[in-house]
């Protein structure tokens, strides 16, 4: 993580704060929270990328099928030899 630090004042539900305190040492909470946020951001970015790729594949599906159909005979050429 970056060495540039920004101080934030956040509000958490009591149960979340208690769980956080039970899982981390008092001077390690900020690192724990920062790591959790980074993991969540990365997961959302991955999910967005997967969604964008799926939409792209769906948008070009017909074109890809047409190209496959066009080259089908060349793809199958020589297979009867095996």
ChimeraX attribute file (.defattr): number of C-alpha atoms within 10 A of each C-alpha:
attribute: neighborCount
match mode: 1-to-1
recipient: residues
	/A:1	8
	/A:2	4
	/A:3	5
	/A:4	5
	/A:5	7
	/A:6	5
	/A:7	6
	/A:8	7
	/A:9	4
	/A:10	5
	/A:11	7
	/A:12	9
	/A:13	7
	/A:14	9
	/A:15	9
	/A:16	10
	/A:17	13
	/A:18	11
	/A:19	10
	/A:20	16
	/A:21	13
	/A:22	10
	/A:23	12
	/A:24	14
	/A:25	10
	/A:26	10
	/A:27	8
	/A:28	11
	/A:29	15
	/A:30	13
	/A:31	12
	/A:32	14
	/A:33	13
	/A:34	12
	/A:35	13
	/A:36	12
	/A:37	12
	/A:38	12
	/A:39	12
	/A:40	12
	/A:41	12
	/A:42	12
	/A:43	12
	/A:44	12
	/A:45	12
	/A:46	12
	/A:47	12
	/A:48	12
	/A:49	12
	/A:50	12
	/A:51	12
	/A:52	12
	/A:53	12
	/A:54	11
	/A:55	12
	/A:56	11
	/A:57	13
	/A:58	12
	/A:59	11
	/A:60	10
	/A:61	12
	/A:62	11
	/A:63	12
	/A:64	13
	/A:65	10
	/A:66	11
	/A:67	11
	/A:68	13
	/A:69	12
	/A:70	11
	/A:71	11
	/A:72	11
	/A:73	10
	/A:74	10
	/A:75	11
	/A:76	9
	/A:77	10
	/A:78	9
	/A:79	7
	/A:80	6
	/A:81	5
	/A:82	4
